């Protein structure tokens, strides 16, 4: 059963004192850390309720039978993308069951993408091939927010609606809807937690994934904007993986350049894994690490005190919402209202709540 945590006024006051932030700033960032938007229920029926992030299948909507949804993801590997795909597959199964679609009337889905999120060329080529097959809907998570304009225009010319998920595109008018995480919030929470952990003063670095990915841009801007609430904290370096030849070497260079570095923010799972795998100088004070995405490796790092915590997403719900939204686009025009942007709140995971069932949907593996 999921419950809302309540922060007493005295605790809020203490947070304001210890973090150096204004009350309204603390309230803004800690809200998603202590509540998942659920109301406390005591009945068995409430315990069995569906996750509110999973939309109800409304069979009054006239979906197109036999619809084919083509999904092109930033990547097909890793725990995050595995859960996105799982959520998508469940949505397809639920729709077929709810509508009673059989055989050729069943809605279907394909899931394709590169094995490496940085492989923009592969994603572009995959989308070209998918559009040539003329699916009923195209779902895309863009590795480079500026690289798909020609493909989006081709989809429009062929009457293929596009639903963006996880990471959008620069020309948002070319997509019917977006489903993803509030990534600005990801950066803000990371900044708040890292600042608190290092005593609101010191030097920190940001180790980042692709610079031209929308989700990453939002995380970095959220982090750097919020960290300005702490005038005694300096962001000394921001390193993007697609701007260097070897990310591990680039991160080591920063550690060598700033031997008194106090903290690092690794803004996606791949970067966090690379950082955790690096050999550290055990003779020096440990650097406080905050990551993104509660993968198995990062959960272990939290338990081993190698990482203070992660800001985690709900990829399963993201995938489910994406497919349901995609199928809604097959209904007759103006017969259904599709919300254009839905952003799911992230949650802070650390040793204090990693075993709390309330947050199980934010954990990618056990």
ZIQUIWO-V977931 format. One record per residue. PSI is psi as a letter, one per 30 degrees, with the letter a starting at -180 (none if undefined). NEAR is the number of other C-alpha atoms within 8 Angstrom. Layout:
PSI:NEAR, PSI:NEAR
This chain:
k:7, k:10, l:11, k:11, k:6, k:5, j:6, l:6, e:6, e:6, e:8, e:12, e:9, e:8, e:9, e:12, e:8, f:8, f:10, g:9, l:10, l:7, e:9, e:6, e:8, e:12, e:9, e:7, e:12, f:9, e:8, f:11, f:10, f:9, k:10, g:11, g:5, l:8, k:7, k:7, l:8, f:6, l:6, e:6, e:6, e:9, f:10, g:6, k:6, l:5, k:5, f:5, f:6, j:9, k:8, k:4, j:8, j:5, f:7, f:4, k:9, i:7, l:9, j:8, k:8, g:9, k:14, j:11, k:16, k:14, k:11, j:14, l:14, e:13, l:12, g:12, l:8, l:7, e:9, e:10, f:11, e:10, e:12, e:14, e:11, e:10, e:14, e:14, e:10, e:9, e:12, e:13, e:8, e:9, e:11, e:12, e:8, e:9, f:7, g:6, k:12, l:7, b:5, f:5, f:9, k:11, k:13, l:9, k:10, k:8, j:9, l:11, l:12, l:12, f:8, k:9, f:9, f:7, i:10, e:10, e:6, e:9, e:14, e:11, e:8, e:11, e:10, e:9, e:8, e:10, e:12, f:6, f:6, i:8, l:12, e:11, k:16, k:15, k:15, k:13, j:12, k:14, e:14, j:12, f:13, f:8, f:8, g:11, e:8, e:7, e:11, e:11, e:9, e:9, e:12, e:10, f:7, g:7, g:6, j:12, k:12, k:15, k:16, k:17, l:14, d:11, k:13, a:15, l:12, e:6, i:7, f:7, f:5, f:9, k:12, e:10, l:12, k:14, k:14, a:11, l:12, i:10, f:12, e:12, e:12, e:15, e:17, e:15, e:13, e:14, e:12, e:11, e:9, e:14, e:14, e:10, e:9, g:11, g:8, g:12, l:11, a:10, k:12, l:14, l:12, k:13, j:14, l:15, b:12, k:13, f:11, g:10, k:13, e:12, e:10, e:14, e:10, e:11, e:15, e:13, e:10, e:14, e:15, e:11, e:9, e:11, f:13, f:8, f:8, i:11, f:8, g:7, k:13, k:9, j:10, f:7, k:8, j:9, k:10, k:12, e:13, g:9, g:8, l:8, e:6, j:7, e:9, e:9, e:7, e:10, e:11, e:8, e:8, e:9, e:9, e:7, e:6, i:7, f:6, g:5, k:11, e:11, l:13, k:13, j:13, j:15, g:16, l:11, e:12, e:7, e:12, e:13, e:10, e:9, e:10, f:8, f:6, k:7, k:4, l:4, j:5, f:6, f:4, l:5, k:5, k:6, k:8, k:13, k:13, k:16, a:16, k:13, j:15, i:17, l:12, e:10, e:8, e:14, e:10, e:8, e:11, e:13, e:8, g:7, g:7, f:10, k:13, f:12, l:12, l:15, j:16, l:14, l:12, i:11, e:11, e:13, e:11, e:16, e:15, e:16, e:14, e:15, e:12, e:12, e:11, e:14, e:13, f:11, f:11, f:11, l:12, k:9, k:6, g:5, f:7, k:9, k:5, j:8, k:6, e:7, k:7, k:8, k:8, k:10, k:9, l:15, l:12, k:11, k:13, a:10, f:10, f:6, g:8, f:10, g:8, j:7, f:7, e:9, g:12, e:9, f:8, f:11, k:12, f:12, l:7, none:4
